[in-house]
Amino acid sequence: MGEQIDQLQKLKNKLEKEKQTIKSECDDLRTQIGHAQTGKSAAEKLAKQLEQQLNEVHIKLDEHVKQITELNHVKSKLTNENSDLVHQLEEVEHQVAILSKSKAAIQQQLEEAKRTIEEEIRGKGSVGSQIRNLTADLEQAREQLDEEQEAKSELQRQVTKLNAEVHQWRARYESEGFLLTIIYSKKQTISFF
């Protein structure tokens, strides 16, 4: 019976040791679970922050895409207006050239008329009225030529102004395009994580 008590005592001691070992392992597991839960909470918080940043980047990207579309529309409109003004300027220049030829022809006719008048001045009294008529025609042609030249100058000013606006919009478009490239690369970096 003493042997049985010794064996039971040994078994009890052994079980106590195993109990302490298991208790220690349980404490370690509890500590590890606590650390894992803390890490999980931090990771979830970071994931939410990154998701919010990603959403903000998407919103900004959409806004920039909209701005680029609007700028392209404005650029297209300005280019069309510029083309129309250049076409109008070419037409005015053509009309000015025609009027210049007409003016030269009228001046030549006037000179011929003056010579004819000088030759016929002795015998004809109506020559003065012809000279007045030709002079009036010449003045009218000069006035018309001056008006066309003023219109040409105005169109040239408008074309210059539109070209300046086109260059300004182009510079803005290119600078915003560069910013969008940076935002897009940041977006890809964030979405990679």
N, CA, C and O of each residue as an XYZ file, in Angstrom:
772
protein
N       0.815     -1.185      0.000
C       0.000      0.000      0.000
C       0.865      1.258      0.000
O       0.498      2.259     -0.616
N       2.003      1.219      0.679
C       2.938      2.356      0.670
C       3.421      2.651     -0.726
O       3.633      3.807     -1.092
N       3.598      1.580     -1.522
C       4.045      1.789     -2.923
C       2.971      2.480     -3.705
O       3.252      3.353     -4.527
N       1.755      2.102     -3.459
C       0.661      2.718     -4.204
C       0.548      4.199     -3.847
O       0.267      5.035     -4.705
N       0.770      4.512     -2.570
C       0.709      5.923     -2.145
C       1.834      6.684     -2.805
O       1.634      7.808     -3.265
N       3.035      6.084     -2.863
C       4.172      6.743     -3.519
C       3.877      6.956     -4.999
O       4.164      8.015     -5.558
N       3.308      5.950     -5.612
C       3.014      6.077     -7.051
C       1.951      7.156     -7.277
O       2.025      7.952     -8.213
N       0.957      7.147     -6.378
C      -0.085      8.177     -6.520
C       0.494      9.570     -6.283
O       0.120     10.539     -6.944
N       1.427      9.644     -5.310
C       2.063     10.948     -5.034
C       2.878     11.384     -6.242
O       2.834     12.555     -6.620
N       3.624     10.462     -6.859
C       4.412     10.787     -8.038
C       3.494     11.213     -9.183
O       3.761     12.176     -9.901
N       2.412     10.466     -9.325
C       1.460     10.796    -10.388
C       0.857     12.169    -10.143
O       0.668     12.949    -11.076
N       0.552     12.466     -8.860
C      -0.008     13.774     -8.518
C       0.985     14.865     -8.828
O       0.619     15.886     -9.411
N       2.245     14.672     -8.449
C       3.295     15.669     -8.732
C       3.448     15.872    -10.237
O       3.581     16.996    -10.721
N       3.425     14.762    -10.955
C       3.576     14.843    -12.405
C       2.408     15.626    -13.006
O       2.595     16.464    -13.889
N       1.203     15.338    -12.514
C       0.021     16.043    -13.019
C       0.061     17.523    -12.656
O      -0.377     18.371    -13.434
N       0.599     17.837    -11.446
C       0.746     19.249    -11.041
C       1.703     19.963    -11.981
O       1.440     21.095    -12.388
N       2.809     19.315    -12.332
C       3.777     19.910    -13.252
C       3.131     20.156    -14.611
O       3.276     21.229    -15.197
N       2.419     19.149    -15.101
C       1.762     19.288    -16.398
C       0.710     20.401    -16.348
O       0.527     21.154    -17.304
N       0.012     20.481    -15.174
C      -0.984     21.542    -15.025
C      -0.323     22.904    -15.093
O      -0.841     23.802    -15.756
N       0.814     23.083    -14.420
C       1.538     24.361    -14.442
C       2.029     24.677    -15.864
O       1.971     25.821    -16.316
N       2.508     23.647    -16.548
C       2.994     23.847    -17.925
C       1.845     24.282    -18.828
O       1.981     25.213    -19.622
N       0.714     23.596    -18.695
C      -0.451     23.938    -19.525
C      -0.953     25.340    -19.182
O      -1.348     26.098    -20.068
N      -0.937     25.683    -17.872
C      -1.374     27.012    -17.455
C      -0.450     28.073    -18.042
O      -0.912     29.105    -18.530
N       0.844     27.820    -17.994
C       1.825     28.754    -18.556
C       1.607     28.912    -20.063
O       1.658     30.022    -20.593
N       1.361     27.778    -20.750
C       1.111     27.834    -22.197
C      -0.173     28.605    -22.493
O      -0.241     29.342    -23.477
N      -1.185     28.440    -21.654
C      -2.442     29.170    -21.838
C      -2.222     30.670    -21.674
O      -2.746     31.478    -22.440
N      -1.417     31.032    -20.637
C      -1.116     32.456    -20.443
C      -0.392     33.025    -21.657
O      -0.694     34.124    -22.121
N       0.591     32.238    -22.173
C       1.324     32.683    -23.373
C       0.367     32.857    -24.558
O       0.465     33.824    -25.314
N      -0.557     31.905    -24.706
C      -1.504     31.987    -25.813
C      -2.421     33.205    -25.660
O      -2.737     33.878    -26.641
N      -2.847     33.482    -24.415
C      -3.689     34.659    -24.171
C      -2.936     35.941    -24.559
O      -3.493     36.838    -25.191
N      -1.650     36.004    -24.163
C      -0.829     37.178    -24.495
C      -0.696     37.316    -26.013
O      -0.820     38.412    -26.560
N      -0.444     36.190    -26.685
C      -0.303     36.226    -28.149
C      -1.611     36.641    -28.816
O      -1.609     37.397    -29.787
N      -2.724     36.141    -28.289
C      -4.032     36.512    -28.842
C      -4.271     38.015    -28.649
O      -4.783     38.691    -29.541
N      -3.890     38.530    -27.462
C      -4.041     39.981    -27.207
C      -3.225     40.789    -28.198
O      -3.711     41.774    -28.753
N      -1.959     40.366    -28.426
C      -1.113     41.077    -29.393
C      -1.705     40.976    -30.793
O      -1.704     41.950    -31.546
N      -2.205     39.806    -31.135
C      -2.785     39.612    -32.473
C      -4.015     40.501    -32.653
O      -4.211     41.087    -33.718
N      -4.850     40.600    -31.602
C      -6.037     41.442    -31.705
C      -5.648     42.915    -31.829
O      -6.256     43.657    -32.601
N      -4.634     43.338    -31.068
C      -4.158     44.724    -31.173
C      -3.630     44.987    -32.584
O      -3.948     46.011    -33.187
N      -2.831     44.071    -33.103
C      -2.300     44.216    -34.471
C      -3.416     44.235    -35.497
O      -3.378     45.000    -36.461
N      -4.415     43.383    -35.280
C      -5.548     43.333    -36.205
C      -6.287     44.664    -36.197
O      -6.647     45.176    -37.258
N      -6.524     45.243    -34.991
C      -7.211     46.532    -34.884
C      -6.418     47.619    -35.600
O      -6.983     48.438    -36.326
N      -5.108     47.619    -35.389
C      -4.266     48.631    -36.049
C      -4.301     48.454    -37.561
O      -4.372     49.430    -38.308
N      -4.250     47.210    -38.004
C      -4.286     46.938    -39.450
C      -5.627     47.356    -40.042
O      -5.670     47.917    -41.137
N      -6.734     47.088    -39.322
C      -8.050     47.485    -39.818
C      -8.160     49.006    -39.885
O      -8.706     49.555    -40.843
N      -7.629     49.692    -38.843
C      -7.660     51.153    -38.836
C      -6.853     51.701    -40.001
O      -7.310     52.606    -40.698
N      -5.664     51.166    -40.220
C      -4.820     51.602    -41.339
C      -5.507     51.323    -42.674
O      -5.449     52.144    -43.589
N      -6.156     50.168    -42.782
C      -6.866     49.819    -44.019
C      -7.988     50.813    -44.287
O      -8.195     51.220    -45.430
N      -8.724     51.210    -43.233
C      -9.797     52.194    -43.397
C      -9.230     53.537    -43.847
O      -9.784     54.185    -44.735
N      -8.113     53.956    -43.225
C      -7.485     55.220    -43.624
C      -7.041     55.172    -45.078
O      -7.271     56.117    -45.833
N      -6.413     54.084    -45.467
C      -5.950     53.952    -46.855
C      -7.124     53.928    -47.829
O      -7.059     54.499    -48.917
N      -8.201     53.255    -47.414
C      -9.393     53.210    -48.279
C      -9.987     54.608    -48.433
O     -10.416     54.983    -49.524
N     -10.013     55.381    -47.343
C     -10.522     56.751    -47.415
C      -9.632     57.608    -48.309
O     -10.127     58.386    -49.125
N      -8.312     57.462    -48.152
C      -7.391     58.212    -49.015
C      -7.587     57.823    -50.474
O      -7.561     58.678    -51.359
N      -7.778     56.555    -50.718
C      -7.996     56.086    -52.091
C      -9.278     56.691    -52.663
O      -9.306     57.115    -53.818
N     -10.338     56.729    -51.853
C     -11.587     57.346    -52.310
C     -11.391     58.827    -52.625
O     -11.909     59.328    -53.622
N     -10.634     59.529    -51.765
C     -10.354     60.943    -52.020
C      -9.571     61.113    -53.316
O      -9.853     62.018    -54.102
N      -8.598     60.254    -53.537
C      -7.811     60.325    -54.774
C      -8.706     60.065    -55.987
O      -8.563     60.723    -57.017
N      -9.632     59.106    -55.864
C     -10.561     58.836    -56.968
C     -11.423     60.059    -57.258
O     -11.649     60.410    -58.417
N     -11.903     60.704    -56.199
C     -12.737     61.900    -56.381
C     -11.936     62.995    -57.077
O     -12.414     63.617    -58.025
N     -10.704     63.227    -56.595
C      -9.864     64.249    -57.220
C      -9.550     63.893    -58.663
O      -9.541     64.758    -59.539
N      -9.294     62.629    -58.904
C      -8.996     62.192    -60.272
C     -10.198     62.437    -61.181
O     -10.045     62.903    -62.310
N     -11.394     62.122    -60.684
C     -12.609     62.376    -61.476
C     -12.772     63.868    -61.764
O     -13.142     64.261    -62.871
N     -12.488     64.696    -60.747
C     -12.581     66.146    -60.955
C     -11.587     66.605    -62.009
O     -11.923     67.418    -62.871
N     -10.370     66.091    -61.945
C      -9.350     66.492    -62.923
C      -9.705     66.010    -64.325
O      -9.479     66.717    -65.307
N     -10.251     64.828    -64.412
C     -10.676     64.324    -65.730
C     -11.769     65.230    -66.292
O     -11.773     65.551    -67.481
N     -12.696     65.639    -65.423
C     -13.764     66.549    -65.858
C     -13.172     67.881    -66.316
O     -13.593     68.427    -67.336
N     -12.196     68.408    -65.566
C     -11.563     69.667    -65.947
C     -10.835     69.529    -67.282
O     -10.882     70.428    -68.121
N     -10.169     68.405    -67.467
C      -9.451     68.197    -68.735
C     -10.450     68.142    -69.890
O     -10.197     68.696    -70.960
N     -11.577     67.477    -69.674
C     -12.601     67.417    -70.723
C     -13.109     68.818    -71.050
O     -13.265     69.176    -72.217
N     -13.365     69.606    -70.006
C     -13.829     70.976    -70.227
C     -12.764     71.792    -70.950
O     -13.078     72.553    -71.866
N     -11.506     71.638    -70.542
C     -10.421     72.378    -71.190
C     -10.275     71.964    -72.651
O     -10.028     72.806    -73.514
N     -10.425     70.682    -72.926
C     -10.358     70.231    -74.323
C     -11.494     70.843    -75.130
O     -11.309     71.229    -76.284
N     -12.675     70.929    -74.511
C     -13.813     71.540    -75.199
C     -13.532     73.012    -75.492
O     -13.774     73.486    -76.602
N     -13.019     73.737    -74.487
C     -12.687     75.152    -74.674
C     -11.599     75.307    -75.731
O     -11.667     76.196    -76.580
N     -10.601     74.440    -75.672
C      -9.509     74.505    -76.649
C     -10.057     74.276    -78.059
O      -9.691     74.988    -78.994
N     -10.929     73.285    -78.206
C     -11.525     72.994    -79.510
C     -12.336     74.186    -80.002
O     -12.263     74.565    -81.171
N     -13.111     74.771    -79.093
C     -13.927     75.931    -79.454
C     -13.045     77.096    -79.894
O     -13.313     77.732    -80.913
N     -11.989     77.375    -79.122
C     -11.079     78.469    -79.474
C     -10.367     78.197    -80.796
O     -10.153     79.112    -81.591
N     -10.007     76.952    -81.024
C      -9.346     76.602    -82.284
C     -10.290     76.836    -83.458
O      -9.886     77.358    -84.496
N     -11.559     76.441    -83.283
C     -12.539     76.676    -84.347
C     -12.757     78.157    -84.593
O     -12.815     78.599    -85.741
N     -12.878     78.929    -83.513
C     -13.048     80.373    -83.659
C     -11.834     80.991    -84.339
O     -11.965     81.869    -85.192
N     -10.658     80.525    -83.952
C      -9.425     81.036    -84.550
C      -9.400     80.726    -86.047
O      -9.024     81.578    -86.853
N      -9.799     79.514    -86.417
C      -9.838     79.139    -87.838
C     -10.816     80.018    -88.603
O     -10.532     80.462    -89.716
N     -11.984     80.265    -87.987
C     -12.974     81.129    -88.637
C     -12.425     82.537    -88.839
O     -12.591     83.129    -89.905
N     -11.772     83.069    -87.808
C     -11.216     84.422    -87.921
C     -10.096     84.482    -88.956
O      -9.978     85.463    -89.691
N      -9.281     83.441    -89.014
C      -8.212     83.411    -90.021
C      -8.835     83.386    -91.418
O      -8.357     84.057    -92.332
N      -9.909     82.605    -91.572
C     -10.593     82.545    -92.871
C     -11.179     83.914    -93.227
O     -11.057     84.371    -94.364
N     -11.817     84.568    -92.243
C     -12.365     85.899    -92.484
C     -11.263     86.891    -92.843
O     -11.435     87.732    -93.725
N     -10.124     86.781    -92.144
C      -9.004     87.672    -92.431
C      -8.504     87.461    -93.862
O      -8.190     88.423    -94.562
N      -8.432     86.207    -94.288
C      -8.003     85.929    -95.657
C      -8.973     86.527    -96.670
O      -8.566     87.068    -97.698
N     -10.275     86.418    -96.357
C     -11.257     87.010    -97.262
C     -11.116     88.522    -97.318
O     -11.191     89.120    -98.392
N     -10.908     89.143    -96.151
C     -10.738     90.602    -96.123
C      -9.482     90.996    -96.888
O      -9.500     91.972    -97.638
N      -8.395     90.253    -96.713
C      -7.161     90.559    -97.448
C      -7.389     90.435    -98.952
O      -6.874     91.230    -99.737
N      -8.172     89.421    -99.341
C      -8.483     89.255   -100.767
C      -9.284     90.457   -101.279
O      -9.012     90.981   -102.359
N     -10.275     90.887   -100.486
C     -11.076     92.048   -100.877
C     -10.224     93.308   -100.936
O     -10.393     94.133   -101.833
N      -9.305     93.459    -99.978
C      -8.409     94.623    -99.987
C      -7.539     94.610   -101.241
O      -7.304     95.654   -101.849
N      -7.067     93.434   -101.623
C      -6.252     93.329   -102.843
C      -7.063     93.728   -104.069
O      -6.572     94.437   -104.946
N      -8.323     93.260   -104.121
C      -9.187     93.622   -105.252
C      -9.429     95.125   -105.264
O      -9.373     95.760   -106.317
N      -9.701     95.700   -104.075
C      -9.933     97.140   -104.000
C      -8.674     97.924   -104.363
O      -8.756     98.988   -104.978
N      -7.515     97.400   -103.983
C      -6.259     98.083   -104.342
C      -6.094     98.107   -105.860
O      -5.681     99.117   -106.431
N      -6.421     96.981   -106.513
C      -6.352     96.939   -107.975
C      -7.355     97.910   -108.578
O      -7.055     98.617   -109.540
N      -8.570     97.935   -107.989
C      -9.590     98.868   -108.480
C      -9.127    100.307   -108.308
O      -9.323    101.144   -109.189
N      -8.509    100.585   -107.161
C      -8.015    101.936   -106.904
C      -6.964    102.315   -107.937
O      -6.980    103.419   -108.482
N      -6.040    101.374   -108.202
C      -4.996    101.656   -109.197
C      -5.616    101.890   -110.569
O      -5.200    102.786   -111.303
N      -6.625    101.068   -110.911
C      -7.278    101.249   -112.212
C      -7.996    102.594   -112.276
O      -7.933    103.286   -113.292
N      -8.681    102.966   -111.187
C      -9.395    104.250   -111.158
C      -8.405    105.402   -111.231
O      -8.653    106.394   -111.917
N      -7.275    105.273   -110.520
C      -6.270    106.333   -110.593
C      -5.719    106.458   -112.011
O      -5.479    107.562   -112.501
N      -5.525    105.329   -112.654
C      -5.048    105.357   -114.033
C      -6.090    106.022   -114.935
O      -5.762    106.834   -115.801
N      -7.364    105.650   -114.707
C      -8.433    106.279   -115.488
C      -8.476    107.784   -115.227
O      -8.696    108.574   -116.145
N      -8.264    108.169   -113.975
C      -8.263    109.587   -113.628
C      -7.137    110.320   -114.340
O      -7.326    111.414   -114.872
N      -5.969    109.701   -114.340
C      -4.840    110.324   -115.035
C      -5.132    110.468   -116.529
O      -4.858    111.501   -117.139
N      -5.696    109.401   -117.097
C      -6.047    109.469   -118.524
C      -7.106    110.544   -118.755
O      -7.051    111.294   -119.730
N      -8.069    110.600   -117.837
C      -9.113    111.620   -117.967
C      -8.522    113.016   -117.860
O      -8.916    113.918   -118.600
N      -7.581    113.201   -116.947
C      -6.941    114.519   -116.798
C      -6.220    114.901   -118.088
O      -6.303    116.038   -118.552
N      -5.509    113.919   -118.659
C      -4.805    114.209   -119.918
C      -5.795    114.555   -121.028
O      -5.603    115.488   -121.808
N      -6.876    113.746   -121.061
C      -7.894    114.012   -122.080
C      -8.523    115.375   -121.856
O      -8.770    116.119   -122.805
N      -8.778    115.693   -120.613
C      -9.395    116.985   -120.284
C      -8.466    118.124   -120.678
O      -8.894    119.129   -121.243
N      -7.192    117.948   -120.369
C      -6.236    118.992   -120.726
C      -6.216    119.214   -122.237
O      -6.079    120.340   -122.717
N      -6.355    118.109   -122.973
C      -6.371    118.233   -124.430
C      -7.678    118.858   -124.913
O      -7.690    119.620   -125.880
N      -8.767    118.533   -124.239
C     -10.064    118.989   -124.710
C     -10.602    120.187   -123.952
O     -11.724    120.625   -124.206
N      -9.819    120.727   -123.023
C     -10.319    121.791   -122.161
C     -10.676    123.050   -122.943
O     -11.498    123.863   -122.521
N     -10.040    123.178   -124.075
C     -10.294    124.375   -124.852
C     -11.706    124.403   -125.408
O     -12.314    125.469   -125.513
N     -12.222    123.259   -125.756
C     -13.494    123.268   -126.462
C     -14.682    122.741   -125.679
O     -15.821    122.881   -126.123
N     -14.441    122.138   -124.525
C     -15.581    121.516   -123.842
C     -15.747    122.098   -122.441
O     -14.777    122.257   -121.699
N     -16.959    122.402   -122.103
C     -17.238    122.962   -120.780
C     -17.675    121.904   -119.768
O     -17.708    122.173   -118.567
N     -18.008    120.716   -120.237
C     -18.495    119.676   -119.323
C     -17.372    118.837   -118.720
O     -17.609    117.919   -117.935
N     -16.154    119.175   -119.106
C     -15.014    118.402   -118.605
C     -14.898    118.534   -117.083
O     -14.540    117.570   -116.407
N     -15.187    119.682   -116.557
C     -15.096    119.891   -115.102
C     -16.003    118.937   -114.339
O     -15.633    118.405   -113.292
N     -17.218    118.727   -114.892
C     -18.127    117.809   -114.207
C     -17.621    116.370   -114.283
O     -17.809    115.606   -113.336
N     -16.983    115.986   -115.387
C     -16.415    114.639   -115.497
C     -15.277    114.454   -114.479
O     -15.146    113.409   -113.843
N     -14.471    115.497   -114.354
C     -13.367    115.416   -113.378
C     -13.931    115.275   -111.962
O     -13.436    114.479   -111.164
N     -14.963    116.051   -111.663
C     -15.574    115.948   -110.345
C     -16.141    114.545   -110.116
O     -16.007    113.987   -109.027
N     -16.766    113.986   -111.135
C     -17.317    112.630   -111.016
C     -16.217    111.601   -110.784
O     -16.332    110.738   -109.913
N     -15.142    111.702   -111.579
C     -14.028    110.765   -111.416
C     -13.342    110.956   -110.059
O     -12.953    109.988   -109.406
N     -13.202    112.202   -109.653
C     -12.588    112.482   -108.348
C     -13.458    111.911   -107.227
O     -12.949    111.333   -106.267
N     -14.793    112.084   -107.363
C     -15.708    111.525   -106.357
C     -15.603    110.000   -106.335
O     -15.582    109.390   -105.266
N     -15.538    109.378   -107.537
C     -15.371    107.927   -107.606
C     -14.080    107.497   -106.927
O     -14.051    106.517   -106.182
N     -12.999    108.255   -107.198
C     -11.702    107.938   -106.583
C     -11.774    108.064   -105.065
O     -11.254    107.211   -104.345
N     -12.412    109.119   -104.580
C     -12.544    109.307   -103.127
C     -13.368    108.189   -102.495
O     -13.054    107.697   -101.411
N     -14.424    107.803   -103.197
C     -15.265    106.717   -102.694
C     -14.464    105.420   -102.625
O     -14.558    104.674   -101.650
N     -13.671    105.156   -103.675
C     -12.843    103.948   -103.676
C     -11.802    103.996   -102.554
O     -11.519    102.981   -101.918
N     -11.234    105.186   -102.315
C     -10.257    105.327   -101.222
C     -10.912    105.059    -99.865
O     -10.353    104.356    -99.023
N     -12.101    105.627    -99.668
C     -12.810    105.414    -98.403
C     -13.118    103.929    -98.196
O     -12.935    103.397    -97.101
N     -13.581    103.275    -99.246
C     -13.895    101.848    -99.151
C     -12.637    101.045    -98.838
O     -12.672    100.114    -98.033
N     -11.514    101.416    -99.485
C     -10.246    100.739    -99.216
C      -9.817    100.953    -97.765
O      -9.358    100.020    -97.106
N      -9.967    102.177    -97.274
C      -9.613    102.459    -95.879
C     -10.471    101.643    -94.911
O      -9.962    101.124    -93.918
N     -11.777    101.526    -95.198
C     -12.664    100.738    -94.343
C     -12.245     99.273    -94.329
O     -12.221     98.637    -93.275
N     -11.913     98.741    -95.505
C     -11.492     97.341    -95.584
C     -10.173     97.122    -94.829
O      -9.981     96.089    -94.187
N      -9.280     98.095    -94.914
C      -8.002     97.958    -94.191
C      -8.226     98.012    -92.679
O      -7.558     97.301    -91.929
N      -9.159     98.850    -92.229
C      -9.486     98.887    -90.800
C     -10.093     97.563    -90.346
O      -9.776     97.062    -89.267
N     -10.968     97.001    -91.180
C     -11.566     95.696    -90.849
C     -10.486     94.624    -90.789
O     -10.526     93.750    -89.923
N      -9.529     94.686    -91.698
C      -8.423     93.719    -91.697
C      -7.607     93.849    -90.410
O      -7.240     92.846    -89.796
N      -7.325     95.091    -90.007
C      -6.557     95.316    -88.779
C      -7.302     94.766    -87.566
O      -6.695     94.152    -86.688
N      -8.621     94.984    -87.515
C      -9.416     94.487    -86.394
C      -9.389     92.964    -86.338
O      -9.241     92.384    -85.263
N      -9.530     92.317    -87.489
C      -9.482     90.852    -87.530
C      -8.115     90.336    -87.102
O      -8.017     89.315    -86.421
N      -7.057     91.042    -87.501
C      -5.716     90.612    -87.082
C      -5.560     90.720    -85.570
O      -4.938     89.858    -84.949
N      -6.120     91.771    -84.972
C      -6.064     91.903    -83.509
C      -6.815     90.759    -82.837
O      -6.349     90.203    -81.842
N      -7.983     90.409    -83.385
C      -8.762     89.300    -82.806
C      -8.022     87.977    -82.926
O      -8.033     87.168    -81.998
N      -7.373     87.756    -84.077
C      -6.614     86.509    -84.267
C      -5.464     86.455    -83.274
O      -5.201     85.403    -82.690
N      -4.778     87.569    -83.075
C      -3.668     87.611    -82.112
C      -4.177     87.317    -80.704
O      -3.551     86.560    -79.961
N      -5.306     87.912    -80.337
C      -5.881     87.688    -79.007
C      -6.256     86.219    -78.820
O      -5.958     85.627    -77.783
N      -6.913     85.632    -79.828
C      -7.313     84.223    -79.727
C      -6.099     83.306    -79.658
O      -6.114     82.316    -78.927
N      -5.049     83.624    -80.408
C      -3.827     82.811    -80.335
C      -3.241     82.860    -78.928
O      -2.774     81.846    -78.408
N      -3.267     84.055    -78.311
C      -2.760     84.176    -76.941
C      -3.603     83.332    -75.987
O      -3.058     82.674    -75.101
N      -4.943     83.344    -76.162
C      -5.805     82.534    -75.309
C      -5.556     81.046    -75.521
O      -5.547     80.271    -74.564
N      -5.357     80.652    -76.759
C      -5.079     79.237    -77.058
C      -3.792     78.811    -76.362
O      -3.729     77.734    -75.769
N      -2.757     79.665    -76.434
C      -1.488     79.324    -75.769
C      -1.675     79.244    -74.262
O      -1.111     78.368    -73.606
N      -2.474     80.167    -73.710
C      -2.725     80.148    -72.265
C      -3.440     78.868    -71.845
O      -3.052     78.237    -70.862
N      -4.485     78.478    -72.584
C      -5.219     77.247    -72.260
C      -4.336     76.029    -72.443
O      -4.407     75.081    -71.661
N      -3.497     76.053    -73.485
C      -2.610     74.911    -73.723
C      -1.647     74.746    -72.546
O      -1.416     73.631    -72.079
N      -1.076     75.884    -72.060
C      -0.145     75.814    -70.927
C      -0.866     75.273    -69.688
O      -0.315     74.445    -68.962
N      -2.084     75.735    -69.447
C      -2.844     75.256    -68.276
C      -3.157     73.768    -68.422
O      -3.022     73.007    -67.464
N      -3.568     73.362    -69.599
C      -3.896     71.949    -69.881
C      -2.677     71.068    -69.642
O      -2.781     70.005    -69.030
N      -1.507     71.519    -70.132
C      -0.298     70.698    -69.971
C       0.116     70.605    -68.504
O       0.534     69.542    -68.047
N       0.001     71.732    -67.747
C       0.388     71.680    -66.332
C      -0.568     70.792    -65.544
O      -0.124     70.053    -64.665
N      -1.876     70.843    -65.834
C      -2.824     69.984    -65.131
C      -2.653     68.535    -65.548
O      -2.872     67.626    -64.747
N      -2.262     68.313    -66.797
C      -1.996     66.943    -67.244
C      -0.835     66.351    -66.467
O      -0.852     65.168    -66.126
N       0.191     67.180    -66.179
C       1.328     66.712    -65.394
C       0.878     66.342    -63.981
O       1.290     65.313    -63.446
N       0.017     67.199    -63.364
C      -0.491     66.903    -62.020
C      -1.305     65.612    -62.009
O      -1.218     64.829    -61.062
N      -2.089     65.390    -63.050
C      -2.877     64.155    -63.119
C      -1.981     62.935    -63.225
O      -2.294     61.879    -62.675
N      -0.871     63.076    -63.930
C       0.074     61.961    -64.047
C       0.626     61.614    -62.667
O       0.758     60.439    -62.328
N       0.949     62.637    -61.869
C       1.471     62.406    -60.512
C       0.393     61.737    -59.663
O       0.665     60.764    -58.959
N      -0.831     62.260    -59.731
C      -1.923     61.690    -58.934
C      -2.171     60.251    -59.352
O      -2.387     59.389    -58.501
N      -2.144     59.983    -60.634
C      -2.379     58.624    -61.127
C      -1.305     57.675    -60.615
O      -1.609     56.552    -60.212
N      -0.031     58.126    -60.627
C       1.042     57.250    -60.144
C       0.890     57.011    -58.643
O       1.163     55.909    -58.168
N       0.453     58.035    -57.880
C       0.212     57.835    -56.441
C      -0.947     56.869    -56.235
O      -0.919     56.036    -55.330
N      -1.960     56.988    -57.079
C      -3.115     56.100    -56.977
C      -2.679     54.656    -57.196
O      -3.119     53.757    -56.478
N      -1.820     54.431    -58.180
C      -1.362     53.075    -58.437
C      -0.541     52.556    -57.254
O      -0.634     51.380    -56.902
N       0.258     53.425    -56.643
C       1.074     53.018    -55.501
C       0.167     52.630    -54.334
O       0.406     51.627    -53.662
N      -0.880     53.436    -54.097
C      -1.797     53.154    -52.988
C      -2.566     51.876    -53.270
O      -2.727     51.049    -52.373
N      -3.044     51.693    -54.495
C      -3.816     50.494    -54.810
C      -2.941     49.243    -54.784
O      -3.457     48.135    -54.637
N      -1.612     49.404    -54.926
C      -0.684     48.283    -54.853
C      -0.630     47.739    -53.429
O      -0.509     46.533    -53.214
N      -0.726     48.672    -52.439
C      -0.689     48.248    -51.057
C      -2.004     47.626    -50.673
O      -2.175     47.199    -49.531
